[in-house]
Amino acid sequence: MKIVNGDDIEKIVNGEFDGEDIRIMPASISLDEIPKLYEALKNNPNIKSVCTNIFQVGYMDFWNKYLRCFVDENGELCMDPSKFTLEIDFEDISVLDDKLLRNIENIEVTQKLDDDKHMQELKMKFPNLKKLDIIGKTEEITFENIFNKASNTSFYKLPYVDELHTRKLLSEESPSESFCIADDCSCIINLDKISEEALPEDEKISVNVRDLDRIGIENLVGKEINLIINNAGELSCEMIEEYQRKGISLQNVKIVGEDYSVAAIKPYSVKDYMEIRQKLEELVEGIDLNLPEKERFAKVYERVGKNIIYDVPAGYPKTDKEKEYEKEQFIDCRNLKNGLLKGKCVCSGYAEILRNALRMVGIEARSVRGDVIDREIKPKDIHKYKDYEIYRSEDGRIFVKEGHEWDKVKLDGKWYNVDITYDANKVRQGASPKYCLKTDKEIKEKDKKVNFSGPECNTEVSAKEIDELFGNKHLYVGNRKIPNMRDFIALTKEVGLAYIEIGTNIVKSVIVLKDKIKKIYNKNKTPLLNSGDNKNSEAKSKSTTTSSWDLKNWGLNREEFEKTQESVKPKSTDQPVKNEKDGEDMTK
């Protein structure tokens, strides 16, 4: 099966995959490539089969959009349904748009189904389902045959499995000390064989920077290499220049999370990565690596909050122009690029920037995806929120929710939740952060954050300790904090920003209303009334549409109408009018 990404769309168009089984990698497809990929697949009936997967990452709205690569808004597949297979976790099925699933015939569910209720839900979601494969979780799969094949070649292409599970398998099974994982697990490089036979000429090889020295730079000279790193602290600009001097042709850099889950939807070009790395160096410049971890963390947290603002149009677009902007910036405002190079991003961008910046100063952090409960709704009103994601609590209550991303940070051996997206304004205004160094229990109860995982955070940090850490001391009466001057200044700024935001939202609402009225007018456009004189009207009627004031529109003959008007004209007031009764002159 051929692995296909966004760069291969032109190859599909040109028929280079005719007769092939292909697997399309979701992480490599940007939203602006979706229509192009749909058309490419639709217009190439010679592809043997297409397979793709959808996995839970907290942004199910994105996966509904991604499905448009294969299914149009009316649910029609771009190819013969028997050729298309969708892999999905069962719990993710419920949040996908039913219309996009109704014509899919083949699915693979990547977990065991518990009861008949699950099967009934599958049949409801996939009314045309003809083939269902239930496969075990990846860690339960035995790869003995794969290792046997890999031992006989220098470069063995793997069936698609995510890097986390393959690295785990390699470390646990230890089939060979000479095996290195590459290309996010799309191939295994055999170090014993690599010196005996050349790597394939036609392959772009992606290599984790951790394995680069083991593979041997001399074995990669002249090859097109994509570098994989876990965080920006692993790869400096100087290292890139050194690799290039030694003859490696670097194509791009892909950053993955500490747990090997893909953190960037698309790789960065070498040029973009080098600019990003330089900005990160500027961000942490001057921070003493000998300081205690909490102090280093506080300095990085403050700097990220003060230098990067939330990109409201990218996160909550309202006008047509903002919606277009959101589509254009969908990826870059959620990775390192926009926040560091343009100074604005959304929550995913904040989380990824903080994670990488902390790694630059030797602090371990992990990005965490989850949901935030927005407001509770009544069951009878659920139909009003069909465009929103819904959360059902254990006690049966229903809430509107939205995806969110933050970080968990390890300080002095203990893990804490930190949310710089929520704290950026407070930090910028000089107040103590409110959403920093929290336990899992605290963010569930106070911040209404749900559906998140990661290392457990159980250590509480007092408000007083956070004040001292961020240099904003207060007087305390028991546990009660007494506001200081910085708090009053911050509150004044916050109120001012709130009024600005209200005014901005009013302006946006007016623009949206204006756009709607304009669309309605253009849809129901009728000729405007022309109030010009008769001569001008006659002249204009020859070159434009008929005037509403034209007598012909009213079924009247102009000459007859004018005679009628002459007969009913009042007598001139220049003549004296006599009172018929006594003959007096009434004009005096």
LOMAR-92593 format. One record per residue (C-alpha): x, y, z. Coordinates in Angstrom, 1 decimal. Each point is the difference from the previous one (the first is absolute). Example, Ala and Ser with C-alpha at 12.3 -4.5 7.8 and 13.67 -1.06 7.14 Angstrom:
<pts>
{u 12.3&v -4.5&w 7.8} .
{u 1.4&v 3.4&w -0.7} .
</pts>
This chain:
<pts>
{u 0.0&v 0.0&w 0.0} .
{u 1.4&v 3.4&w -1.0} .
{u 0.1&v 2.7&w 2.6} .
{u -1.3&v 3.3&w -1.4} .
{u 0.2&v 3.5&w 1.4} .
{u -1.0&v 3.5&w -1.1} .
{u 3.1&v 0.3&w -2.2} .
{u -1.2&v -3.0&w -2.1} .
{u -3.3&v 1.6&w -1.3} .
{u 1.6&v 0.9&w -3.3} .
{u 1.2&v -3.7&w -0.4} .
{u -3.6&v -1.1&w 0.5} .
{u -1.1&v 2.4&w -2.7} .
{u 2.7&v -1.2&w -2.3} .
{u -0.9&v -3.6&w 0.4} .
{u 3.2&v -1.1&w 1.8} .
{u -2.0&v -2.1&w 2.5} .
{u -2.1&v -1.8&w -2.6} .
{u -0.7&v -3.6&w 1.1} .
{u 1.4&v 0.7&w 3.5} .
{u -1.5&v -0.4&w 3.5} .
{u 0.7&v 3.4&w 1.7} .
{u -0.2&v 1.2&w 3.6} .
{u -0.6&v 3.7&w 0.4} .
{u 1.7&v 1.6&w 3.1} .
{u -2.4&v 2.4&w 1.7} .
{u 2.8&v 1.9&w 1.8} .
{u 1.5&v 1.1&w -3.3} .
{u -3.2&v 1.4&w -1.6} .
{u -0.8&v 3.7&w 0.6} .
{u -3.5&v 1.3&w -0.2} .
{u 0.7&v 2.0&w -3.2} .
{u 1.1&v -3.3&w -1.7} .
{u -3.3&v -1.8&w 0.8} .
{u -1.9&v 1.1&w -3.2} .
{u 3.0&v -0.7&w -2.1} .
{u 0.5&v -3.5&w 1.4} .
{u -3.8&v -0.7&w -0.4} .
{u 0.1&v 0.9&w -3.7} .
{u 3.3&v -1.9&w -0.6} .
{u -1.6&v -3.2&w 1.4} .
{u -3.3&v 0.6&w -1.8} .
{u 1.7&v 0.4&w -3.3} .
{u 2.3&v -3.0&w 0.3} .
{u -2.1&v -3.3&w 0.0} .
{u 3.2&v -2.1&w -0.5} .
{u 1.1&v 0.0&w 3.6} .
{u -0.5&v -3.5&w 1.3} .
{u -1.1&v 1.1&w 3.6} .
{u 0.2&v 2.8&w 2.4} .
{u 0.3&v -0.2&w 3.8} .
{u 0.2&v 2.7&w 2.7} .
{u -0.4&v 0.3&w 3.7} .
{u -1.6&v 2.4&w 2.5} .
{u 1.3&v 0.0&w 3.5} .
{u -1.0&v 2.0&w 3.0} .
{u 2.0&v 3.2&w 0.4} .
{u -2.5&v 2.3&w 1.6} .
{u -1.0&v 1.8&w -3.2} .
{u -2.8&v -2.0&w -1.5} .
{u -1.1&v 3.0&w -2.0} .
{u 3.3&v -0.4&w -1.9} .
{u -0.7&v -3.7&w -0.7} .
{u -3.5&v 0.9&w -1.4} .
{u 1.8&v 2.4&w -2.3} .
{u 2.7&v -2.6&w -0.8} .
{u -2.7&v -2.5&w -1.1} .
{u -0.8&v 2.4&w -2.8} .
{u 3.2&v -1.4&w -1.7} .
{u -2.2&v -3.0&w -0.8} .
{u -3.6&v 1.0&w 0.5} .
{u -1.8&v 3.1&w -1.2} .
{u -2.4&v 2.0&w 2.1} .
{u -2.9&v -2.1&w -1.3} .
{u 1.7&v -3.3&w 1.1} .
{u 1.0&v -1.1&w -3.5} .
{u 3.4&v -1.8&w -0.1} .
{u 2.5&v 1.1&w -2.5} .
{u 0.6&v -3.6&w -1.1} .
{u -1.6&v -3.4&w -0.1} .
{u -1.0&v -0.6&w 3.6} .
{u 1.4&v -3.5&w -0.1} .
{u 3.5&v 1.5&w -0.5} .
{u -0.1&v 2.2&w 3.1} .
{u 0.8&v -1.1&w 3.6} .
{u -0.2&v 2.2&w 3.1} .
{u 1.8&v -0.9&w 3.2} .
{u -1.4&v 1.5&w 3.2} .
{u -0.2&v -0.4&w 3.7} .
{u -3.6&v -0.8&w 1.1} .
{u -0.3&v 2.9&w 2.4} .
{u 0.7&v 2.5&w -2.8} .
{u -2.8&v -1.2&w -2.2} .
{u -2.7&v 1.7&w 1.9} .
{u 1.4&v 3.5&w -0.6} .
{u 0.4&v -0.3&w -3.7} .
{u -2.6&v 1.4&w -2.4} .
{u -2.5&v -2.7&w -0.9} .
{u -0.3&v 1.3&w -3.6} .
{u 3.7&v -0.7&w -0.6} .
{u -0.2&v -3.6&w 1.1} .
{u -3.2&v -1.2&w -1.6} .
{u 1.5&v -1.3&w -3.2} .
{u 3.2&v -1.5&w 1.5} .
{u -0.1&v -3.8&w -0.4} .
{u 3.3&v -1.1&w 1.5} .
{u 1.3&v 0.9&w 3.5} .
{u 2.6&v -1.3&w 2.5} .
{u -0.7&v 0.7&w 3.6} .
{u 3.2&v 0.0&w 2.0} .
{u -1.3&v -1.4&w 3.2} .
{u -2.3&v -2.8&w 1.3} .
{u -3.7&v 0.7&w 0.0} .
{u -1.7&v -0.8&w 3.3} .
{u -3.6&v -0.8&w -0.8} .
{u -2.8&v 0.0&w -2.5} .
{u -0.7&v 3.7&w 0.8} .
{u 3.3&v 0.9&w -1.7} .
{u -0.9&v -2.0&w -3.1} .
{u -3.3&v 1.7&w -0.2} .
{u 1.7&v 3.4&w 0.2} .
{u 2.4&v -1.0&w -2.8} .
{u -3.0&v -1.1&w -2.2} .
{u -1.7&v 3.3&w 0.7} .
{u 3.1&v 2.1&w -0.9} .
{u 0.9&v -2.2&w -3.0} .
{u -3.3&v -1.1&w -1.6} .
{u 1.8&v -1.3&w -3.0} .
{u 2.6&v -2.0&w 2.0} .
{u 1.1&v -3.2&w -1.8} .
{u 3.4&v -0.8&w 1.5} .
{u 1.0&v 0.5&w 3.7} .
{u 3.4&v -1.0&w 1.3} .
{u 0.6&v 0.2&w 3.7} .
{u 3.7&v 0.2&w 0.7} .
{u 1.8&v -0.1&w 3.4} .
{u 2.0&v 2.9&w 1.3} .
{u 3.4&v 0.5&w -1.5} .
{u 1.9&v -1.1&w 3.1} .
{u -1.7&v -3.4&w -0.2} .
{u 1.4&v -0.7&w -3.5} .
{u 3.0&v -2.3&w -0.4} .
{u 2.6&v 1.2&w -2.5} .
{u 2.2&v -3.1&w -0.1} .
{u -0.4&v -0.3&w -3.8} .
{u 0.8&v 3.6&w -0.5} .
{u 3.2&v -0.3&w 1.9} .
{u 1.0&v -3.1&w -2.0} .
{u -0.5&v 2.0&w -3.2} .
{u 1.8&v 3.1&w 1.4} .
{u 3.1&v -2.1&w 0.9} .
{u 0.6&v -0.8&w -3.7} .
{u 0.0&v 3.5&w -1.4} .
{u 1.5&v 3.4&w 0.8} .
{u -3.3&v 1.9&w -0.3} .
{u -3.3&v -1.8&w 0.7} .
{u -3.3&v 1.9&w -0.6} .
{u -2.5&v -0.8&w 2.7} .
{u -3.7&v -0.3&w -0.1} .
{u -1.4&v 3.3&w 1.5} .
{u 0.3&v -0.1&w 3.8} .
{u 0.5&v 3.1&w 2.2} .
{u 3.5&v 0.7&w 1.2} .
{u -0.9&v -0.3&w 3.7} .
{u -1.0&v -3.6&w -0.2} .
{u 2.9&v -1.1&w -2.3} .
{u 2.6&v 1.7&w 2.2} .
{u -1.6&v -1.7&w 3.0} .
{u 0.1&v -3.4&w -1.8} .
{u 3.6&v 0.5&w -1.1} .
{u 1.1&v 0.8&w 3.6} .
{u -2.0&v -2.8&w 1.6} .
{u 0.6&v -2.8&w -2.6} .
{u 3.6&v 1.1&w -0.8} .
{u 0.1&v -2.1&w -3.2} .
{u 3.3&v 1.5&w -1.0} .
{u 2.2&v 2.7&w 1.3} .
{u 0.6&v 1.1&w -3.6} .
{u -3.6&v 1.1&w -0.6} .
{u -0.8&v 3.7&w -0.2} .
{u -3.5&v 1.4&w -0.5} .
{u -0.4&v 2.7&w -2.7} .
{u -2.8&v 2.0&w -1.7} .
{u -2.4&v 0.0&w 2.9} .
{u 0.2&v -3.8&w -0.2} .
{u -0.5&v -0.4&w -3.8} .
{u 3.3&v -1.9&w -0.2} .
{u 2.7&v -1.8&w 2.1} .
{u 3.6&v 0.7&w -0.9} .
{u 2.3&v -3.0&w 0.7} .
{u 3.4&v 1.3&w 1.1} .
{u 1.7&v -3.3&w -0.8} .
{u -1.1&v 0.1&w -3.6} .
{u 0.2&v 3.7&w -0.7} .
{u 3.7&v -0.1&w -0.6} .
{u -0.3&v -3.0&w -2.3} .
{u -2.6&v 1.3&w -2.4} .
{u -1.1&v 3.5&w -0.9} .
{u -3.3&v 1.5&w 1.1} .
{u -2.7&v 0.1&w -2.7} .
{u 0.6&v 2.9&w -2.4} .
{u -3.7&v 0.8&w -0.4} .
{u -0.9&v 0.3&w 3.7} .
{u -0.1&v 3.2&w 2.0} .
{u 1.2&v -1.2&w 3.3} .
{u -1.2&v 1.5&w 3.3} .
{u 2.3&v -0.6&w 2.9} .
{u -0.4&v 0.8&w 3.7} .
{u 2.9&v 2.3&w 1.0} .
{u 0.6&v -2.3&w 2.9} .
{u 0.9&v -2.8&w -2.4} .
{u 2.1&v 2.1&w -2.4} .
{u 3.4&v -0.8&w 1.5} .
{u -0.8&v -3.7&w 0.3} .
{u -1.0&v -0.2&w -3.6} .
{u 3.1&v 1.8&w -1.1} .
{u -0.1&v 3.4&w -1.8} .
{u 2.4&v -1.5&w -2.6} .
{u -2.8&v -2.4&w -1.0} .
{u -2.4&v 2.8&w -0.6} .
{u 2.2&v 2.3&w -2.1} .
{u -1.8&v 1.0&w -3.2} .
{u -3.4&v -1.2&w 1.2} .
{u -3.1&v 2.1&w 0.5} .
{u -0.5&v -0.1&w 3.7} .
{u -3.0&v 1.1&w 2.1} .
{u 1.1&v 0.5&w 3.7} .
{u -2.3&v -1.0&w 2.8} .
{u 0.5&v 1.6&w 3.4} .
{u -2.0&v -0.2&w 3.3} .
{u 0.5&v 3.7&w 0.9} .
{u 2.0&v 3.0&w -1.3} .
{u 2.6&v -0.5&w 2.7} .
{u 1.4&v -3.0&w -1.9} .
{u 0.9&v 1.8&w -3.2} .
{u 1.8&v 3.3&w -0.2} .
{u 0.7&v 2.1&w -3.2} .
{u 3.7&v -0.8&w 0.4} .
{u -0.8&v -3.7&w -0.1} .
{u -2.1&v 0.4&w -3.2} .
{u 2.9&v 1.9&w -1.7} .
{u 2.5&v -2.7&w 1.1} .
{u -2.2&v -2.7&w -1.5} .
{u -0.3&v 1.9&w -3.2} .
{u 3.8&v 0.6&w -0.2} .
{u 0.5&v -3.8&w 0.3} .
{u -2.2&v -0.5&w -3.1} .
{u -3.4&v -0.9&w 1.4} .
{u -2.9&v 1.6&w -2.0} .
{u -2.5&v 1.0&w 2.7} .
{u -3.5&v 0.4&w -1.3} .
{u -2.0&v 0.9&w 3.1} .
{u -0.3&v -0.4&w 3.8} .
{u -2.9&v -1.6&w 1.8} .
{u -0.6&v 0.5&w 3.7} .
{u -1.8&v -2.7&w 1.9} .
{u -1.0&v -0.1&w 3.7} .
{u 1.9&v -1.6&w 2.8} .
{u -2.3&v -3.0&w -0.2} .
{u 0.6&v -0.2&w -3.8} .
{u -3.5&v 1.2&w -0.8} .
{u 0.0&v 2.3&w -3.0} .
{u 0.0&v 3.6&w 1.3} .
{u 0.3&v 1.8&w -3.4} .
{u -2.5&v -0.8&w -2.7} .
{u 2.6&v 0.8&w -2.6} .
{u 3.8&v 0.1&w 0.1} .
{u 1.9&v 3.4&w 0.0} .
{u 2.2&v 1.0&w -2.9} .
{u 3.7&v 0.2&w 1.0} .
{u -0.2&v 3.8&w -0.4} .
{u -3.1&v 0.3&w 2.2} .
{u 1.4&v -2.3&w 2.6} .
{u 3.3&v 2.0&w 0.3} .
{u -2.0&v 3.2&w 0.5} .
{u -2.1&v -1.7&w 2.6} .
{u 3.0&v -1.3&w 1.8} .
{u 1.6&v 3.5&w 0.0} .
{u -3.2&v 1.5&w 1.5} .
{u 0.0&v -2.7&w 2.8} .
{u 3.6&v 0.8&w 0.8} .
{u -0.9&v 3.7&w 0.3} .
{u -3.0&v -0.9&w 2.2} .
{u 2.2&v -1.9&w 2.5} .
{u 3.1&v 2.2&w -0.3} .
{u 1.6&v 0.9&w 3.3} .
{u -1.8&v -2.6&w 2.1} .
{u 2.5&v -1.6&w 2.3} .
{u -0.1&v -3.8&w -0.3} .
{u 1.3&v -0.3&w 3.5} .
{u -3.2&v 1.6&w 1.5} .
{u -2.5&v -2.3&w 1.7} .
{u -2.4&v -1.6&w -2.4} .
{u -3.0&v 2.0&w 1.3} .
{u 1.8&v 3.3&w -0.5} .
{u 1.0&v -1.0&w -3.6} .
{u -3.5&v -1.0&w -0.7} .
{u -1.5&v 3.3&w 1.3} .
{u 2.4&v 2.1&w -2.2} .
{u -0.9&v -2.0&w -3.1} .
{u -3.8&v 0.1&w 0.8} .
{u 0.1&v 3.8&w 0.5} .
{u 1.9&v 0.6&w -3.3} .
{u -2.4&v -2.2&w -2.1} .
{u -3.0&v 1.8&w 1.6} .
{u 1.5&v 3.5&w -0.5} .
{u 1.1&v -0.5&w -3.6} .
{u -2.8&v -1.9&w -1.6} .
{u -3.6&v 0.9&w -0.3} .
{u -3.1&v -2.1&w -0.8} .
{u -1.0&v 0.1&w -3.7} .
{u -3.7&v 0.5&w 0.5} .
{u -1.0&v -0.1&w -3.7} .
{u 1.8&v -3.3&w -0.4} .
{u -1.7&v -1.5&w 3.0} .
{u -3.4&v 1.6&w -0.2} .
{u -0.6&v 1.4&w -3.5} .
{u -3.3&v 1.9&w -0.5} .
{u 0.1&v 1.9&w -3.2} .
{u 0.5&v -1.6&w -3.5} .
{u 3.5&v 1.6&w -0.1} .
{u 0.9&v -1.5&w 3.3} .
{u -1.2&v -3.4&w -1.0} .
{u 2.2&v 0.1&w -3.0} .
{u 2.9&v 1.0&w 2.2} .
{u -0.7&v -2.8&w 2.4} .
{u 0.2&v -2.6&w -2.9} .
{u 3.3&v 1.5&w -1.2} .
{u 1.6&v 0.0&w 3.5} .
{u -1.6&v -3.2&w 1.3} .
{u 3.3&v -1.9&w 0.3} .
{u 2.6&v 2.8&w 0.6} .
{u -2.0&v 1.5&w 2.9} .
{u 0.0&v -3.4&w 1.7} .
{u 3.7&v -0.8&w -0.2} .
{u 3.1&v 2.0&w 0.7} .
{u 0.0&v 2.2&w -3.1} .
{u -2.5&v 2.8&w 0.4} .
{u 0.5&v 0.5&w 3.7} .
{u 3.8&v 0.3&w -0.2} .
{u 0.3&v 1.7&w -3.4} .
{u -3.2&v 2.2&w 0.1} .
{u -0.6&v 0.3&w 3.7} .
{u -3.6&v -1.5&w 0.0} .
{u -1.5&v -3.5&w 0.1} .
{u -2.8&v -2.0&w 1.6} .
{u 0.2&v -2.5&w 2.9} .
{u 1.8&v -2.8&w -1.8} .
{u 2.6&v 2.5&w -1.1} .
{u 0.5&v 1.3&w 3.5} .
{u 0.3&v -3.5&w 1.4} .
{u 2.6&v -1.1&w -2.6} .
{u 2.0&v 3.2&w 0.4} .
{u 0.1&v -0.4&w 3.8} .
{u 0.9&v -3.7&w -0.2} .
{u 2.9&v 0.7&w -2.4} .
{u 1.3&v 3.1&w 1.8} .
{u 0.0&v -2.0&w 3.3} .
{u 2.0&v -2.8&w -1.6} .
{u 2.6&v 2.7&w -1.1} .
{u 0.6&v 0.7&w 3.7} .
{u 0.1&v -3.7&w 1.1} .
{u -3.6&v -0.3&w 1.3} .
{u -2.2&v -3.0&w -1.1} .
{u -3.5&v 0.9&w -1.2} .
{u -2.7&v -1.6&w -2.0} .
{u -2.9&v 1.5&w -2.0} .
{u -3.4&v -1.3&w 1.1} .
{u -3.2&v 0.1&w -2.0} .
{u -3.4&v -0.1&w 1.6} .
{u -3.3&v 1.8&w 0.1} .
{u -1.4&v 3.0&w 1.9} .
{u -3.7&v -0.1&w 1.0} .
{u -1.5&v 3.3&w -1.1} .
{u -3.6&v 0.0&w 1.2} .
{u -2.7&v -2.4&w 1.1} .
{u -3.0&v -0.6&w -2.3} .
{u -3.4&v -1.7&w 0.4} .
{u -0.6&v -3.3&w -1.9} .
{u -2.9&v 1.5&w -1.9} .
{u 2.3&v 2.7&w -1.4} .
{u 2.7&v -2.3&w -1.2} .
{u -1.1&v 0.3&w -3.6} .
{u 0.9&v 3.7&w 0.1} .
{u 3.6&v -0.9&w 0.5} .
{u 0.5&v -2.4&w -2.9} .
{u 3.1&v 2.0&w -1.1} .
{u 1.6&v -0.3&w 3.4} .
{u 1.7&v -2.9&w 1.9} .
{u -2.0&v -1.4&w 2.9} .
{u 1.2&v -1.4&w 3.3} .
{u -2.1&v -2.2&w 2.2} .
{u 1.0&v -0.2&w 3.7} .
{u -0.2&v -3.1&w 2.1} .
{u -3.2&v 1.3&w 1.6} .
{u -1.7&v 0.4&w -3.4} .
{u 0.4&v 3.8&w -0.4} .
{u 0.7&v 1.4&w -3.4} .
{u 2.6&v 2.7&w -0.8} .
{u 1.3&v 1.8&w -3.0} .
{u 3.8&v -0.5&w -0.2} .
{u 2.9&v 1.1&w -2.1} .
{u 3.5&v -1.5&w -0.6} .
{u 2.9&v 1.5&w 1.9} .
{u 3.7&v -0.6&w 0.4} .
{u 2.3&v 0.8&w 2.9} .
{u 3.2&v -1.5&w 1.5} .
{u 1.1&v -2.2&w 2.9} .
{u 3.4&v 0.9&w 1.4} .
{u 2.4&v -2.0&w 2.2} .
{u 1.6&v 2.1&w 2.7} .
{u 2.2&v -1.6&w 2.7} .
{u -1.4&v -3.4&w -0.9} .
{u -3.7&v 1.0&w 0.2} .
{u -2.4&v 0.7&w -2.7} .
{u -2.3&v 3.0&w -0.3} .
{u -2.6&v 1.4&w -2.4} .
{u 0.8&v 3.4&w -1.5} .
{u -2.1&v 1.9&w -2.5} .
{u 1.8&v 3.0&w -1.5} .
{u -2.9&v 0.7&w -2.4} .
{u -2.3&v 0.9&w 2.9} .
{u 2.8&v 1.8&w 1.9} .
{u 1.6&v 2.1&w -2.8} .
{u -2.2&v 3.1&w 0.6} .
{u 0.6&v -0.1&w 3.7} .
{u 3.7&v -0.4&w -0.4} .
{u 0.1&v 2.8&w -2.5} .
{u -1.9&v 2.3&w 2.4} .
{u 2.3&v -0.8&w 2.9} .
{u -2.4&v -2.1&w 2.1} .
{u 0.9&v -3.5&w 1.4} .
{u -1.0&v -2.9&w -2.3} .
{u -3.2&v -1.7&w 1.0} .
{u 0.2&v -3.2&w -2.0} .
{u 3.5&v -1.0&w 0.8} .
{u 1.4&v -3.0&w 2.0} .
{u -3.4&v -1.6&w 0.6} .
{u -1.0&v -3.6&w 0.8} .
{u -2.2&v -2.1&w -2.2} .
{u -2.8&v 0.3&w 2.6} .
{u 0.2&v 3.8&w 0.1} .
{u -0.3&v 0.4&w -3.8} .
{u -2.9&v -2.4&w -0.1} .
{u -1.9&v 1.8&w 2.6} .
{u 1.0&v 3.6&w -0.6} .
{u 0.9&v 0.2&w -3.7} .
{u -2.5&v -2.7&w -1.1} .
{u 2.6&v -1.8&w -2.0} .
{u -0.8&v -3.6&w -0.9} .
{u 1.1&v -2.9&w -2.3} .
{u 3.7&v 0.6&w 0.5} .
{u 2.8&v -2.5&w 0.8} .
{u 3.7&v 0.3&w 0.6} .
{u 2.0&v -0.4&w 3.3} .
{u -2.0&v 0.4&w 3.1} .
{u 0.2&v 3.3&w 1.8} .
{u -0.7&v -0.3&w 3.7} .
{u 2.2&v 2.6&w 1.7} .
{u -1.7&v 3.2&w 1.1} .
{u 1.8&v 3.4&w -0.1} .
{u -1.3&v 2.8&w 2.1} .
{u -0.9&v 3.4&w -1.4} .
{u 2.6&v 1.6&w 2.2} .
{u 2.7&v -2.2&w -1.4} .
{u -1.1&v 0.9&w -3.6} .
{u 0.1&v 3.7&w 1.0} .
{u 3.6&v -0.3&w 1.3} .
{u 1.0&v -2.0&w -3.1} .
{u -1.2&v 2.7&w -2.3} .
{u 1.2&v 2.9&w 2.1} .
{u -3.5&v 1.3&w 0.9} .
{u -0.2&v -0.1&w 3.8} .
{u -3.2&v 0.6&w 2.0} .
{u -1.1&v 0.3&w 3.5} .
{u -2.0&v -2.9&w 1.2} .
{u -2.6&v -0.2&w 2.8} .
{u -0.2&v -3.7&w 0.6} .
{u -0.4&v -1.4&w -3.5} .
{u -1.6&v 3.2&w -1.3} .
{u 2.1&v 2.1&w -2.4} .
{u -0.1&v 3.8&w 0.3} .
{u 0.2&v 1.6&w -3.4} .
{u 3.0&v 2.2&w -0.7} .
{u 0.7&v 2.9&w -2.4} .
{u 1.0&v -2.4&w -2.8} .
{u -3.3&v -1.7&w 0.3} .
{u -1.9&v 3.3&w -0.3} .
{u 2.0&v 1.0&w -3.0} .
{u -0.5&v -3.4&w -1.6} .
{u -3.8&v 0.1&w 0.7} .
{u -0.2&v 3.5&w -1.6} .
{u 1.8&v -1.3&w -3.1} .
{u -2.2&v -3.1&w 0.0} .
{u -3.2&v 2.1&w 0.2} .
{u 1.3&v 2.2&w -2.8} .
{u 0.7&v -3.0&w -2.2} .
{u -3.4&v -1.4&w 0.8} .
{u -1.6&v 3.2&w -1.3} .
{u 2.2&v 0.0&w -3.1} .
{u -1.0&v -3.6&w -0.6} .
{u -3.7&v 0.8&w 0.4} .
{u 0.3&v 2.9&w -2.4} .
{u 1.9&v -2.2&w -2.5} .
{u -2.6&v -2.7&w 0.3} .
{u -2.8&v 2.5&w -0.7} .
{u 1.9&v 1.2&w -3.1} .
{u 0.4&v -3.6&w -1.1} .
{u -3.7&v -0.7&w 0.6} .
{u -0.9&v 3.0&w -2.1} .
{u 2.3&v -1.1&w -2.8} .
{u -1.5&v -3.5&w 0.1} .
{u -3.5&v 1.4&w -0.1} .
{u 1.0&v 2.3&w -2.9} .
{u 1.4&v -3.0&w -1.9} .
{u -3.2&v -2.0&w 0.6} .
{u -2.2&v 2.9&w -1.2} .
{u 2.2&v 0.5&w -3.0} .
{u -0.3&v -3.7&w -0.9} .
{u -3.8&v 0.1&w 0.4} .
{u -0.2&v 3.1&w -2.2} .
{u 2.2&v -1.5&w -2.7} .
{u -2.1&v -3.2&w 0.1} .
{u -3.3&v 1.9&w -0.3} .
{u 1.3&v 2.9&w -2.1} .
{u -2.8&v 2.2&w -1.7} .
{u 0.3&v 3.2&w -2.1} .
{u 0.2&v 3.1&w 2.1} .
{u -2.6&v 2.8&w -0.5} .
{u 1.2&v 2.8&w -2.2} .
{u -1.3&v 3.3&w 1.1} .
{u 1.5&v 2.0&w -2.9} .
{u -2.1&v 2.4&w -2.3} .
{u -1.8&v -1.4&w -3.1} .
{u 2.7&v 1.0&w -2.4} .
{u 2.8&v -1.5&w 2.0} .
{u -2.1&v -3.1&w 0.6} .
{u -0.6&v -0.4&w -3.7} .
{u 3.6&v 0.4&w -0.7} .
{u 1.1&v -2.4&w 2.6} .
{u -2.6&v -2.6&w -1.0} .
{u 1.8&v -0.4&w -3.3} .
{u 3.2&v -1.1&w 1.6} .
{u -1.1&v -1.6&w 3.3} .
{u -2.8&v -2.1&w 1.4} .
{u -3.5&v 1.4&w -0.2} .
{u -0.7&v 2.6&w 2.7} .
{u -2.7&v -0.8&w 2.5} .
{u -1.4&v 3.5&w -0.7} .
{u -0.5&v -0.8&w -3.7} .
{u -3.8&v 0.4&w -0.7} .
{u 0.1&v -3.1&w -2.2} .
{u 0.7&v -2.1&w 3.2} .
{u -3.3&v 1.2&w 1.3} .
{u -2.0&v -0.9&w -3.1} .
{u -0.5&v 3.7&w -1.1} .
{u 0.4&v 1.8&w -3.3} .
{u 2.0&v 3.2&w 0.6} .
{u -2.0&v 2.2&w -2.4} .
{u -3.4&v -1.0&w 1.4} .
{u 1.4&v 0.4&w 3.6} .
{u 1.2&v 3.5&w -0.8} .
{u -3.4&v 1.0&w -1.5} .
{u -1.7&v -1.3&w 3.1} .
{u 2.3&v 2.0&w 2.2} .
{u -0.8&v 3.2&w -2.1} .
{u -3.7&v -0.4&w 0.6} .
{u 0.4&v -0.2&w 3.8} .
{u 2.4&v 2.8&w 0.4} .
{u -1.2&v 2.7&w 2.5} .
{u -0.6&v 3.5&w -1.4} .
{u 2.9&v 2.5&w 0.4} .
{u 0.1&v 1.8&w 3.3} .
{u 1.0&v 3.2&w -1.9} .
{u -3.8&v 0.6&w -0.9} .
{u -2.3&v 1.3&w 2.7} .
{u -2.4&v -2.5&w 1.3} .
{u -3.6&v 1.2&w 0.6} .
{u -2.2&v -1.1&w 2.8} .
{u -3.0&v -1.4&w -1.9} .
{u -2.3&v 1.1&w 2.8} .
{u 0.8&v 3.7&w 0.2} .
{u 2.6&v 0.6&w -2.8} .
{u 2.7&v 1.3&w 2.4} .
{u 3.6&v -0.2&w -1.1} .
{u 1.6&v -2.8&w 2.1} .
{u 3.6&v 0.7&w -1.0} .
{u 0.3&v 3.1&w 2.2} .
</pts>
